[in-house]
Each structure stands twice: as C-alpha cells, then as structure tokens.
Amino acid sequence: MRLNAETIAKWQSWGTKIENDLMDHLIHPRKIYRDFIEMAIANTVHIDKHRGGEFCGFVIDGYVAQVAMGIRKHAKNDDSISFRVLLDEVKKCAKQFTYEYYLSLVPAQVREPYVTEKTFALFSVDGKTVSESKVQDDIDRLDEVTAKVVTLCDKYLAHLDRKGYQGKVTFDDLDECADVFNELVCKYMKLIKNSGLISLDASIGWDWKAIFRVPLDIRPVEKPKPQWLE
C-alpha cells in the first residue's frame, strides 16, 4: 500500500465519517443515557407508582444495543469504513510515513516544532517515521477492550448463535470501549488531518430533559360512559 495524497485524502474523509458516527452512536448516546439514569434513580418512587419500569427497561435495552453495535462497527477489520480498518492501513504505511511527510500535512502558519515533534512522538519511536509497533500497540489495545462487546453482538444482538451466548458485558465495559475510542480517534486525527479535537464528547446546548417535566402524552382522554347511560 502506497502513502500518497490520494491515501491521505481517503483517510481524512474516513476520519470525518468515523468521528461523526462514533459521536452519534456511542459518545452522544452515552451522555443522554447517563442523564436519563440519573433522573430515573432520583424519581424511583414516582416511576414505580406510575408503572414506568417497562419504559425505563426499554430505554436501557435500546442504549445497550445501539452502543454495542456502534462499538462492533468500528472494531471490525473488514471491507467497511471503520476505525479498526483505518489503524490497519496506517500500520501498513508506517515506514513511508516520515516526519517530513507529516509536516507537509500541517499548515505552515501553525507549524510549531515543539508541537509537531511532540505530536509525532506519539506515533514514532525514532522521531523519523511512524513505528509499526506503536500503531500495533493501539490496535492490540482496541481489540482487547472491544472483544467482549463484539462477541455479544456477533452471538446475540446481530445474530442468534446456534451454541447460544454465555458471555457477560457490563456497563463499565461499554464505558471503557467508549473512552478508548474517544482517546484513540482524537489521537489519530492529529496525525492524518492535523485535528485539534481533544474529545468527541460535546455538551448538549439545550435542556433535553424538559420533556420529562411536562406530560408526554397530551392527547385528550375520553372518560368511559356510566353503564346506566348505555
């Protein structure tokens, strides 16, 4: 595989799609979920009184399915666009990816040696070329942290395995996957498109929980007629 302008343009296009997809299907849903659970715990008696457990269970199951499939999507090394595929391609081009080539991707007006050298050191042992070993370390870390979630999806969520599914995935496992994706995606976007993004997490600019402080269903409720009027 050759590292050239076409390859970089492809990676940059993929990078934007990967960032947006992980924000939409992993990082942002986690923020909504955490706020929802905090609200639900604070209103447990009220929810039980109005038999809201079924709805809360639906939200939890939906969250798990969405983020687990989002994790699987970007942990797979196949013929799709995924973060795992991007890492594999960076590794294949590592020996061609020199510090000079990296500098050519950084606009001259922001090309501060202290910053560029520090950034490139994240990917290089000798400071001259991207090191396969450094990229492989990140691949191994991603594979390890996502393995249980990928198995959950392959054997239970996306398919029903003939042998069944006996594994266990916790909410902490999902959080760890989200944190690792967040860290590594921001890291590699620095390399391939000089991104200054430090996190895929963003605050929600409006009070999305306001809907839970007013009636959700405002359709008129017809009162049953007394039997003596029928």
Secondary structure, DSSP 8 states (H G I E B T S, - for coil): ---SHHHHHHHHHHHHHHHHHHIIIIIHHHHHHHHHHHHHHHTHHHHHHTT-HHHHHHHHHHHHHHHHHHHHHHH--SSS--HHHHHHHHHHTGGG-BHHHHHHTS-GGG--HHHHHHHHTTT-SSSSB--HHHHHHHHHHHHHHHHHHHHHIIIIIS---TT-------HHHHHHHHHHHHHHHHHHHHHHH------S----SS-GGGGGGS-S--S-------GGG-
